[in-house]
Amino acid sequence: MKSIKSLRHGMAAAATTVAALAIIVCAAPQRAEASPTSAGATVYNKVTVTYASGSVSGLVTSSSVKVTVTTLAAAPTVSIDTQTASILSGATKQYTYTIKSNSNGTDTYTVSKDATSSDSANIDTLSPSLDSLVETPIPLWGGFAVGSGAGYITVPGGSLALNPIADGSTVTLTVGGTANQTYSVFSTAPGNAQGDGGPESPDTITLTPISGPAITPGSVTTGTQVGEYKTFTNTVTGGKVVIDPATPLTISDGTHITVIKVVTTATDLSGVVTYLTKGTDSNLATTTILAPKLSIVKKSRNATTGGSFALSGTTARPGEVVEYEITIKNEHTTGGATISNANVVDILPSYSTYVGSSTKIDYNSAGVTAVSDVSGASPLAGSGYNLGSPLAAGDTAVITYQATVN
């Protein structure tokens, strides 16, 4: 019976030891917040077992693991300095784009003109257009703040070692509840990731305001995304507007629509992230190519009888003088295409003789100027008369000359 009692005592003691072991298993404390985490941060987890064995108590055994956070791809924010512009055929317009990271780490963005870019039907696509965008990868830093101090923000300790940002980089973030405040990186200082050697001490990024207020303690909250931004340009060359000789005055302005495509290097849960400046976005570039719009109206009158200029119905007897009026107008509105090198040819009508020194021209009602005759013939005959002065949008030139009915 004694041996059975001793056996029962030993089993009870063993059970007590096992129970002690079970109730003091613990894990290291975890962060309470659920905000996003910067790439390069260390997720540290340690399990500690305190136990007793026989008469020895207070024994401790632990084991830890570290997980490094990597970059998760995110579509960037792309903005443009102006959405629309109007240029002449062959002229150029440079658009400046700003691209900003929304990621948790450094990513590389390849920018190109997307295949959905288009020219209107009346643009000669053989003319140079849209193809000047250089497909150069653009690296951008991204991260998430864990707090702020006087002139600086903090990010997870040790993260800048794996996800560095260079001094002089420009970033944007929400400060004091106001989004898109811009800053320049003045300097960075490393902290330490949490580990077996001790608790975490955050890395710091000192920022110099560009458009934002001075950063103060608490003005940048935990989980605020901080994204580097850079600019790139695309130059659009106006294509040639196609004109139907049968209806030269009905041609419409042409358009180039440039769609920018951005592809990230990192991946999200579904794969590579691609961003397009779609038609509904505020960063789509539409370039209007101004078509030439020149109108010509010719009238006549009987100068001998003092008649008025009319499109038709003028009569004259032999020996009477008919005066002709040609009005040339640039029909574009203000800011439109300028007409240059306009050459006017008007062959003298049959059964009439030119009245010497009768040709006159008036630009925009500024005053009538005589046009020199060429060998006593009409200046508009032969190779014609070049207006010389360009016609800006809305400008007119009125030419008159006389001929005697034979």
WOGIMO-V336119 format. One record per backbone hydrogen bond with DSSP energy under -1.0 kcal/mol. NH is the residue of the N-H (numbers start at 0). CO is the residue of the C=O. Records with the same first field share a line. If there is no record, write none. Layout:
BEGIN
NH: CO  CO
END
This chain:
BEGIN
4: 0
5: 1
6: 2
7: 3
8: 4
9: 5
10: 6
11: 7
12: 8
13: 9
14: 10
15: 11
16: 12
17: 13
18: 14
19: 15
20: 16
21: 17
22: 18
25: 47
27: 45
38: 103
39: 68
40: 37
42: 66
44: 64
46: 62
47: 25
48: 60
50: 58
52: 55
55: 52
58: 50
60: 48
62: 46
64: 44
66: 42
68: 40
72: 266
76: 99
78: 97
80: 95
84: 285
86: 287
89: 237
90: 87
92: 235
94: 233
96: 231
97: 78
98: 229
99: 76
100: 227
106: 139
108: 137
109: 262
111: 260
113: 258
116: 113
117: 256
119: 254
122: 119
123: 239
126: 123
135: 133
137: 108
139: 106
142: 225
144: 223
145: 153
148: 151
150: 148  214
152: 204
153: 146
154: 202
158: 155
162: 158
167: 184
168: 165
170: 182
171: 226
172: 180
174: 177
175: 218
177: 174
180: 172
182: 170
183: 207
184: 168
185: 205
186: 205
188: 203
191: 200
194: 197
197: 194
200: 191
202: 154
203: 188
204: 152
205: 186
206: 150
207: 183
209: 181
210: 181
211: 181
218: 215
222: 144
223: 220
225: 142
226: 171
227: 140
228: 169
229: 98
231: 96
233: 94
235: 92
237: 90
241: 121
246: 243
249: 246
253: 288
255: 286
256: 117
257: 284
260: 111
261: 274
262: 109
263: 272
264: 107
267: 270
274: 261
276: 259
277: 275
280: 277
284: 257
285: 82
286: 255
287: 84
288: 253
289: 86
294: 328
296: 326
298: 324
299: 309
300: 322
302: 320
303: 320
306: 301
309: 299
318: 404
319: 316
321: 402
322: 300
323: 400
324: 298
325: 398
326: 296
327: 396
328: 294
329: 394
330: 292
335: 332
338: 390
343: 384
345: 379
352: 403
354: 401
357: 354
359: 399
360: 368
361: 397
363: 395
365: 362
368: 360
370: 358
373: 376
376: 373
380: 377
383: 380
384: 343
386: 341
388: 386
390: 338
393: 329
394: 391
396: 327
397: 361
398: 325
399: 359
400: 323
402: 321
403: 352
404: 319
405: 350
END
